[in-house]
């Protein structure tokens, strides 16, 4: 026995809605997986495209729910029509909550990360003091952490640059852990720590800094920076 006209309408509209729902669900899952942890520079554009596509799909689903409501009203069997429309109202309510959650959560998180990344002009020009010859040297970088060579003595220097988000351990003259949280040039955050005391310098949220390290005698770099270069305050402090 073939399907009735009412059953055909119902099945057709359910399939249209389900297809869009599955697409949105897959996008949300991919967005959540890709944005876990600290975002890498190469992920930013992909996440932005994914966010835009997901919002576009949500708009299509919103329109589809409206179109489907008109089609379901064509069902002649009263009980089937009322049941279908009631199910559609429940689905729309769930969808509106999902869309609101996405816009306030996932997309907002992406936008904040993008805005944080946009604080830096890439490549960033950095001015530091060489830990070997104490001369000032300038270079450009696209990354938060890396190596450069002094323009004066040509010796290798390890640098970590970024914007201060938070600091713990400064104050007083007793040796204790100093923990600095910085915004990375690539997006996300990085924590740097060392054992030290407040040797007459200060770090505040929003300060642009560069931490400078020198190679040890037998290779590798120590955990404590030799210089803290605060570009916001124009201070270059030797530790």
Backbone as numpy.savetxt, mean C-alpha at the origin, in Angstrom:
# Nx Ny Nz CAx CAy CAz Cx Cy Cz
-40.50 -32.28 -20.69 -41.36 -31.08 -20.69 -40.47 -29.84 -20.69
-40.73 -28.91 -21.61 -39.92 -27.71 -21.72 -40.21 -26.72 -20.60
-39.32 -25.72 -20.50 -39.48 -24.70 -19.47 -40.58 -23.73 -19.86
-41.23 -23.21 -18.85 -42.25 -22.20 -19.10 -41.55 -20.87 -19.35
-42.34 -19.92 -19.86 -41.79 -18.58 -20.12 -41.29 -17.94 -18.82
-42.03 -18.16 -17.72 -41.64 -17.61 -16.42 -40.30 -18.20 -15.96
-40.14 -19.50 -16.09 -38.90 -20.17 -15.67 -37.71 -19.71 -16.51
-37.95 -19.47 -17.80 -36.89 -18.99 -18.68 -36.40 -17.61 -18.26
-37.35 -16.73 -17.93 -37.00 -15.38 -17.47 -36.17 -15.46 -16.19
-36.65 -16.25 -15.23 -35.97 -16.38 -13.95 -34.55 -16.92 -14.11
-34.40 -17.97 -14.88 -33.09 -18.59 -15.08 -32.12 -17.63 -15.77
-32.61 -16.93 -16.77 -31.77 -16.00 -17.53 -31.23 -14.89 -16.63
-32.08 -14.29 -15.80 -31.66 -13.19 -14.94 -30.73 -13.66 -13.82
-31.00 -14.86 -13.29 -30.13 -15.42 -12.24 -28.72 -15.64 -12.78
-28.61 -16.14 -14.01 -27.30 -16.39 -14.62 -26.54 -15.09 -14.87
-27.23 -14.06 -15.32 -26.57 -12.76 -15.56 -25.98 -12.19 -14.27
-26.78 -12.26 -13.20 -26.34 -11.73 -11.91 -25.19 -12.57 -11.35
-25.32 -13.88 -11.44 -24.30 -14.78 -10.88 -22.96 -14.59 -11.57
-22.97 -14.38 -12.89 -21.72 -14.20 -13.64 -20.96 -12.97 -13.15
-21.67 -11.88 -12.94 -21.03 -10.66 -12.44 -20.55 -10.83 -11.01
-21.33 -11.52 -10.19 -20.94 -11.76 -8.80 -19.65 -12.56 -8.70
-19.52 -13.59 -9.54 -18.31 -14.42 -9.54 -17.09 -13.63 -9.97
-17.28 -12.76 -10.95 -16.18 -11.92 -11.44 -15.70 -10.98 -10.32
-16.64 -10.35 -9.63 -16.30 -9.43 -8.55 -15.62 -10.18 -7.40
-16.14 -11.35 -7.07 -15.55 -12.16 -6.00 -14.11 -12.53 -6.31
-13.82 -12.89 -7.56 -12.46 -13.24 -7.98 -11.54 -12.02 -7.87
-12.04 -10.84 -8.26 -11.24 -9.62 -8.17 -10.91 -9.26 -6.73
-11.90 -9.38 -5.85 -11.68 -9.06 -4.44 -10.65 -10.00 -3.82
-10.72 -11.25 -4.19 -9.77 -12.24 -3.68 -8.36 -11.92 -4.17
-8.23 -11.57 -5.45 -6.92 -11.24 -6.02 -6.37 -9.97 -5.40
-7.24 -8.98 -5.18 -6.81 -7.71 -4.59 -6.29 -7.94 -3.18
-6.99 -8.74 -2.39 -6.59 -9.02 -1.02 -5.25 -9.74 -0.97
-5.04 -10.71 -1.87 -3.79 -11.47 -1.90 -2.62 -10.59 -2.32
-2.83 -9.76 -3.37 -1.74 -8.95 -3.91 -1.36 -7.81 -2.99
-2.30 -7.33 -2.15 -2.00 -6.18 -1.30 -1.58 -6.59 0.10
-1.42 -7.91 0.34 -0.99 -8.37 1.66 0.45 -7.95 1.90
0.75 -7.51 3.14 2.10 -7.10 3.47 2.42 -5.74 2.87
3.73 -5.45 2.75 4.17 -4.17 2.21 4.13 -4.22 0.68
3.41 -3.30 0.04 3.32 -3.33 -1.42 4.65 -3.02 -2.08
5.00 -3.78 -3.11 6.20 -3.50 -3.88 5.86 -2.45 -4.93
6.89 -1.77 -5.42 6.67 -0.70 -6.39 5.94 -1.21 -7.63
6.31 -2.43 -8.08 5.71 -2.95 -9.30 4.25 -3.37 -9.10
3.80 -3.49 -7.83 2.42 -3.90 -7.57 1.44 -2.73 -7.64
1.94 -1.50 -7.46 1.05 -0.35 -7.30 0.13 -0.16 -8.51
0.70 -0.17 -9.73 -0.11 0.04 -10.93 -1.12 -1.09 -11.11
-0.68 -2.35 -10.84 -1.59 -3.49 -10.98 -2.76 -3.38 -10.01
-2.49 -3.01 -8.77 -3.56 -2.88 -7.78 -4.53 -1.76 -8.15
-3.98 -0.67 -8.71 -4.84 0.43 -9.13 -5.78 0.00 -10.25
-5.25 -0.73 -11.23 -6.08 -1.24 -12.32 -7.14 -2.20 -11.82
-6.74 -3.04 -10.87 -7.67 -4.02 -10.31 -8.80 -3.33 -9.55
-8.44 -2.28 -8.78 -9.45 -1.53 -8.03 -10.44 -0.85 -8.98
-9.92 -0.26 -10.06 -10.77 0.41 -11.04 -11.70 -0.58 -11.72
-11.16 -1.73 -12.12 -11.98 -2.74 -12.79 -13.06 -3.27 -11.85
-12.71 -3.47 -10.58 -13.69 -4.00 -9.61 -14.84 -3.01 -9.42
-14.54 -1.73 -9.32 -15.59 -0.72 -9.20 -16.47 -0.68 -10.44
-15.85 -0.86 -11.60 -16.61 -0.89 -12.86 -17.56 -2.08 -12.88
-17.07 -3.23 -12.41 -17.91 -4.43 -12.36 -19.05 -4.26 -11.36
-18.78 -3.57 -10.26 -19.83 -3.31 -9.27 -20.92 -2.40 -9.85
-20.50 -1.43 -10.63 -21.48 -0.55 -11.30 -22.34 -1.35 -12.28
-21.70 -2.29 -12.99 -22.45 -3.14 -13.94 -23.45 -4.03 -13.21
-23.02 -4.55 -12.04 -23.93 -5.40 -11.27 -25.10 -4.58 -10.73
-24.82 -3.36 -10.31 -25.88 -2.48 -9.82 -26.92 -2.25 -10.92
-26.44 -1.99 -12.14 -27.36 -1.78 -13.26 -28.09 -3.06 -13.61
-27.38 -4.20 -13.52 -28.00 -5.49 -13.84 -29.13 -5.81 -12.87
-28.95 -5.50 -11.60 -30.00 -5.74 -10.60 -31.25 -4.92 -10.94
-31.03 -3.69 -11.41 -32.16 -2.84 -11.81 -32.87 -3.42 -13.03
-32.07 -3.85 -14.03 -32.65 -4.43 -15.24 -33.39 -5.73 -14.94
-32.78 -6.53 -14.05 -33.39 -7.83 -13.71 -34.71 -7.65 -12.98
-34.80 -6.60 -12.18 -36.06 -6.33 -11.47 -37.19 -6.08 -12.47
-36.90 -5.36 -13.54 -37.91 -5.10 -14.58 -38.33 -6.40 -15.26
-37.33 -7.26 -15.53 -37.62 -8.53 -16.20 -38.41 -9.48 -15.31
-38.05 -9.52 -14.02 -38.75 -10.43 -13.10 -40.19 -10.01 -12.88
-40.46 -8.73 -13.04 -41.85 -8.26 -12.92 -42.72 -8.75 -14.06
-42.11 -9.31 -15.11 -42.85 -9.86 -16.24 -43.35 -11.28 -15.98
-42.82 -11.90 -14.88 -43.25 -13.26 -14.55 -44.73 -13.23 -14.17
-45.51 -14.06 -14.78 -46.97 -14.04 -14.58 -47.39 -14.77 -13.32
-46.69 -15.85 -12.98 -47.05 -16.61 -11.77 -46.72 -15.76 -10.54
-47.73 -15.43 -9.77 -47.59 -14.49 -8.67 -46.57 -14.94 -7.63
-46.67 -16.21 -7.17 -45.77 -16.70 -6.13 -44.32 -16.69 -6.61
-44.12 -17.14 -7.85 -42.76 -17.16 -8.40 -42.21 -15.73 -8.53
-43.05 -14.82 -8.98 -42.64 -13.42 -9.17 -42.27 -12.79 -7.83
-43.13 -12.96 -6.82 -42.87 -12.36 -5.51 -41.63 -12.96 -4.86
-41.46 -14.28 -5.00 -40.28 -14.94 -4.43 -39.00 -14.44 -5.10
-39.04 -14.30 -6.42 -37.87 -13.83 -7.17 -37.53 -12.39 -6.82
-38.53 -11.54 -6.70 -38.29 -10.13 -6.38 -37.77 -9.97 -4.94
-38.29 -10.80 -4.03 -37.82 -10.76 -2.66 -36.34 -11.18 -2.59
-35.99 -12.23 -3.33 -34.60 -12.67 -3.38 -33.70 -11.60 -3.97
-34.22 -10.87 -4.95 -33.44 -9.79 -5.58 -33.21 -8.65 -4.60
-34.21 -8.33 -3.79 -34.06 -7.26 -2.79 -32.99 -7.62 -1.76
-32.99 -8.88 -1.33 -31.99 -9.35 -0.37 -30.58 -9.27 -0.97
-30.49 -9.68 -2.23 -29.20 -9.65 -2.94 -28.69 -8.22 -3.10
-29.60 -7.30 -3.43 -29.21 -5.90 -3.58 -28.70 -5.32 -2.26
-29.37 -5.66 -1.16 -28.96 -5.17 0.15 -27.56 -5.68 0.49
-27.31 -6.96 0.22 -25.99 -7.54 0.47 -24.94 -6.87 -0.41
-25.29 -6.63 -1.67 -24.36 -6.02 -2.62 -24.00 -4.60 -2.20
-24.97 -3.83 -1.74 -24.70 -2.45 -1.33 -23.74 -2.40 -0.15
-23.87 -3.36 0.78 -22.94 -3.44 1.91 -21.53 -3.80 1.41
-21.46 -4.73 0.48 -20.18 -5.16 -0.08 -19.48 -4.00 -0.77
-20.22 -3.26 -1.58 -19.64 -2.14 -2.32 -19.15 -1.05 -1.37
-19.94 -0.75 -0.35 -19.55 0.25 0.63 -18.29 -0.17 1.37
-18.24 -1.45 1.76 -17.07 -1.97 2.46 -15.84 -1.89 1.58
-15.99 -2.21 0.32 -14.86 -2.17 -0.61 -14.32 -0.75 -0.77
-15.24 0.20 -0.99 -14.82 1.58 -1.22 -14.15 2.18 0.01
-14.63 1.81 1.20 -14.07 2.37 2.43 -12.85 1.61 2.92
-12.72 0.36 2.47 -11.63 -0.47 2.95 -10.52 -0.67 1.95
-10.73 -1.61 1.01 -9.68 -1.96 0.05 -9.19 -0.74 -0.74
-10.12 -0.01 -1.35 -9.72 1.10 -2.22 -9.07 2.21 -1.40
-9.60 2.48 -0.20 -9.01 3.52 0.64 -7.59 3.14 1.02
-7.40 1.87 1.36 -6.06 1.40 1.70 -5.10 1.56 0.55
-5.57 1.24 -0.65 -4.72 1.40 -1.84 -4.39 2.87 -2.07
-5.40 3.74 -1.97 -5.18 5.16 -2.20 -4.19 5.74 -1.19
-4.30 5.32 0.08 -3.38 5.81 1.10 -1.95 5.39 0.77
-1.81 4.14 0.35 -0.48 3.66 -0.02 0.07 4.43 -1.21
-0.79 4.73 -2.18 -0.36 5.46 -3.35 0.01 6.89 -3.00
-0.78 7.52 -2.13 -0.49 8.89 -1.71 0.81 8.96 -0.93
1.04 7.93 -0.10 2.28 7.90 0.67 3.47 7.79 -0.27
3.32 6.95 -1.28 4.40 6.79 -2.26 4.61 8.09 -3.03
3.52 8.81 -3.29 3.60 10.03 -4.09 4.29 11.18 -3.36
4.56 11.03 -2.06 5.25 12.08 -1.31 6.67 12.29 -1.83
7.25 11.27 -2.44 8.63 11.34 -2.88 8.72 11.57 -4.38
9.63 12.44 -4.77 9.92 12.61 -6.18 10.98 11.58 -6.56
10.61 10.69 -7.46 11.51 9.61 -7.85 12.15 9.93 -9.20
13.51 9.84 -9.32 14.44 9.47 -8.26 14.63 10.59 -7.23
14.88 10.20 -6.00 15.04 11.15 -4.90 16.51 11.56 -4.79
16.75 12.86 -4.72 18.11 13.36 -4.52 18.43 13.36 -3.03
19.52 12.70 -2.64 19.88 12.54 -1.24 21.27 13.11 -0.98
21.40 13.85 0.10 22.68 14.43 0.52 23.09 13.79 1.84
24.25 13.16 1.89 24.71 12.47 3.10 26.16 12.84 3.40
26.63 12.39 4.57 28.03 12.58 4.96 28.72 11.22 4.87
29.86 11.18 4.22 30.61 9.94 4.07 31.16 9.51 5.42
30.94 8.26 5.83 31.45 7.80 7.13 32.96 7.53 7.13
33.61 7.63 5.97 35.06 7.39 5.89 35.85 8.70 5.91
35.47 9.62 5.02 36.25 10.87 4.91 35.50 12.09 5.43
34.26 11.91 5.89 33.43 12.99 6.47 33.09 14.11 5.49
33.19 13.84 4.22 32.80 14.85 3.23 31.34 14.61 2.81
30.69 15.67 2.39 29.31 15.53 1.93 29.29 14.97 0.51
28.37 14.07 0.26 28.23 13.49 -1.07 26.76 13.43 -1.43
26.45 13.63 -2.70 25.06 13.68 -3.17 24.85 12.61 -4.25
23.67 11.97 -4.21 23.35 10.96 -5.21 21.83 10.90 -5.38
21.39 10.17 -6.41 19.96 9.98 -6.66 19.62 8.50 -6.48
18.43 8.24 -5.93 18.02 6.85 -5.70 16.53 6.66 -5.96
16.17 5.47 -6.41 14.77 5.08 -6.59 14.33 4.10 -5.52
15.27 3.69 -4.67 14.97 2.68 -3.65 15.29 3.22 -2.26
14.66 2.63 -1.25 14.87 3.05 0.13 16.24 2.65 0.64
16.66 1.45 0.33 17.95 0.94 0.81 18.83 0.51 -0.35
20.10 0.90 -0.27 21.02 0.51 -1.33 22.44 0.95 -1.02
23.32 0.78 -2.00 24.71 1.18 -1.86 25.05 2.28 -2.85
25.97 3.15 -2.43 26.52 4.15 -3.33 27.99 4.32 -2.99
28.71 5.06 -3.79 30.11 5.32 -3.52 30.32 6.80 -3.25
31.17 7.10 -2.30 31.47 8.49 -1.97 32.10 9.18 -3.18
31.65 10.37 -3.49 32.18 11.11 -4.63 33.59 11.62 -4.38
34.01 11.59 -3.11 35.33 12.09 -2.76 36.37 10.96 -2.63
36.03 9.92 -1.80 37.01 8.84 -1.56 36.65 7.55 -2.30
35.48 7.52 -2.91 35.02 6.38 -3.72 34.79 5.10 -2.91
34.66 5.19 -1.60 34.42 4.00 -0.80 32.92 3.70 -0.73
32.57 2.42 -0.58 31.14 2.03 -0.59 30.41 2.44 0.68
29.18 2.90 0.51 28.34 3.35 1.62 26.99 2.67 1.51
26.47 2.18 2.64 25.10 1.68 2.68 24.20 2.79 3.19
23.08 3.01 2.51 22.15 4.06 2.94 20.75 3.50 3.09
19.99 4.08 4.00 18.55 3.83 4.15 17.88 5.19 4.23
16.98 5.49 3.29 16.33 6.80 3.25 14.82 6.64 3.34
14.15 7.68 3.79 12.69 7.65 3.87 12.17 8.77 4.75
10.89 8.69 5.06 10.23 9.69 5.90 9.82 9.04 7.22
10.17 9.70 8.31 9.90 9.13 9.64 8.40 9.05 9.89
7.96 7.86 10.32 6.56 7.65 10.71 6.45 7.64 12.23
7.41 7.03 12.91 7.40 6.96 14.37 8.78 6.61 14.89
9.05 7.00 16.14 10.35 6.75 16.76 10.15 6.32 18.21
10.95 5.33 18.63 10.98 4.94 20.06 12.44 4.83 20.50
12.70 5.19 21.75 14.03 4.98 22.31 14.91 6.20 22.39
14.47 7.33 21.82 15.25 8.56 21.92 14.90 9.28 23.22
15.89 9.94 23.80 15.67 10.64 25.07 16.54 10.03 26.16
17.26 10.88 26.90 18.16 10.38 27.92 19.50 9.98 27.32
20.42 9.57 28.16 21.77 9.23 27.69 22.16 7.80 28.01
21.21 6.98 28.41 21.50 5.56 28.64 21.35 4.82 27.32
22.18 3.79 27.14 22.13 3.00 25.90 20.90 2.10 25.93
20.11 2.15 24.88 18.89 1.35 24.79 18.51 1.21 23.32
17.56 0.33 23.01 17.18 0.16 21.60 16.50 1.42 21.05
16.96 1.85 19.91 16.32 2.95 19.18 15.61 2.32 17.98
14.31 2.56 17.86 13.52 1.96 16.78 12.88 3.09 15.96
13.15 3.08 14.67 12.64 4.12 13.77 11.81 3.45 12.68
10.57 3.92 12.52 9.69 3.43 11.46 9.63 4.48 10.35
9.92 4.10 9.11 9.96 5.06 8.01 9.06 4.63 6.86
8.58 5.62 6.10 7.87 5.36 4.85 8.91 5.09 3.78
8.71 4.00 3.03 9.65 3.64 1.98 9.33 4.37 0.68
10.34 4.58 -0.14 10.14 5.21 -1.44 9.26 4.34 -2.32
9.35 3.02 -2.14 8.60 2.09 -2.97 7.16 1.93 -2.51
6.80 2.57 -1.38 5.50 2.37 -0.77 5.63 1.43 0.41
4.73 1.52 1.37 4.81 0.69 2.57 5.76 1.30 3.59
6.09 0.52 4.59 6.94 1.00 5.68 8.09 0.05 5.95
9.10 0.56 6.65 10.29 -0.22 7.01 10.68 0.18 8.43
11.08 -0.80 9.24 11.54 -0.53 10.60 13.05 -0.73 10.68
13.74 0.23 11.27 15.20 0.15 11.45 15.47 0.32 12.94
16.39 -0.47 13.48 16.69 -0.37 14.91 18.19 -0.54 15.16
18.65 0.04 16.25 20.04 -0.10 16.69 20.13 0.24 18.17
21.22 -0.16 18.81 21.45 0.17 20.21 22.17 1.51 20.27
21.61 2.46 21.02 22.24 3.77 21.11 21.58 4.63 22.17
22.02 5.88 22.24 21.45 6.85 23.18 21.19 8.15 22.42
20.53 9.07 23.06 20.26 10.35 22.43 21.51 11.21 22.52
22.21 11.30 21.41 23.47 12.05 21.39 23.24 13.46 20.84
22.18 14.12 21.30 21.94 15.49 20.91 21.23 15.67 19.59
20.45 14.69 19.17 19.68 14.83 17.93 18.25 14.39 18.18
17.38 14.74 17.27 15.96 14.42 17.43 15.40 13.97 16.09
14.42 13.09 16.15 13.69 12.65 14.96 12.20 12.78 15.24
11.49 13.36 14.30 10.05 13.56 14.47 9.31 13.02 13.26
8.02 12.71 13.48 7.20 12.23 12.38 7.18 13.22 11.23
7.43 12.75 10.02 7.45 13.62 8.85 8.83 14.06 8.43
9.85 13.84 9.28 11.22 14.21 8.92 11.74 13.32 7.80
12.40 13.92 6.82 13.10 13.16 5.77 14.49 12.83 6.29
14.85 11.57 6.33 16.15 11.20 6.88 16.90 10.25 5.96
18.21 10.18 6.20 19.07 9.18 5.56 19.98 8.62 6.65
19.99 7.30 6.79 20.88 6.62 7.72 22.06 6.10 6.91
23.27 6.35 7.41 24.49 6.04 6.65 25.32 5.01 7.42
25.74 3.95 6.71 26.52 2.87 7.33 27.83 2.69 6.56
28.90 2.28 7.27 30.17 1.98 6.63 30.47 0.49 6.75
31.28 -0.01 5.83 31.64 -1.42 5.85 32.57 -1.72 7.01
32.37 -2.89 7.61 33.25 -3.33 8.69 34.55 -3.86 8.10
35.53 -4.08 8.95 36.86 -4.50 8.51 36.83 -5.78 7.68
35.99 -6.73 8.10 35.93 -8.02 7.41 34.68 -8.16 6.53
34.18 -7.04 6.08 33.04 -7.06 5.17 31.71 -6.96 5.90
30.66 -6.62 5.16 29.33 -6.46 5.75 29.19 -5.10 6.43
27.98 -4.76 6.76 27.71 -3.48 7.41 27.17 -3.72 8.82
27.47 -2.81 9.72 26.96 -2.93 11.08 25.49 -2.61 11.16
24.90 -2.83 12.32 23.48 -2.54 12.51 23.24 -1.10 12.96
24.31 -0.45 13.46 24.17 0.94 13.93 24.69 1.90 12.86
23.90 2.89 12.47 24.36 3.85 11.46 25.50 4.72 11.99
26.36 5.18 11.10 27.44 6.09 11.48 26.97 7.53 11.52
26.03 7.85 10.61 25.46 9.20 10.56 23.94 9.12 10.44
23.27 10.04 11.09 21.84 10.27 10.89 21.72 11.63 10.22
21.32 11.64 8.96 21.20 12.89 8.20 19.73 13.28 8.12
19.37 14.31 8.84 17.98 14.78 8.87 17.85 15.95 7.90
17.29 15.68 6.72 17.19 16.71 5.70 16.15 17.78 6.04
15.14 17.39 6.81 14.11 18.36 7.19 14.67 19.44 8.12
15.57 19.03 9.03 16.18 19.96 9.97 17.56 20.41 9.53
18.03 19.86 8.41 19.39 20.17 7.93 20.44 19.83 9.01
20.27 18.67 9.64 21.21 18.21 10.67 21.89 16.94 10.19
23.18 16.84 10.40 23.96 15.67 10.06 24.73 15.27 11.32
24.23 14.24 12.02 24.77 13.88 13.33 25.55 12.57 13.24
26.77 12.59 13.75 27.61 11.40 13.79 27.32 10.63 15.07
27.09 9.31 14.96 26.78 8.50 16.13 28.03 7.77 16.62
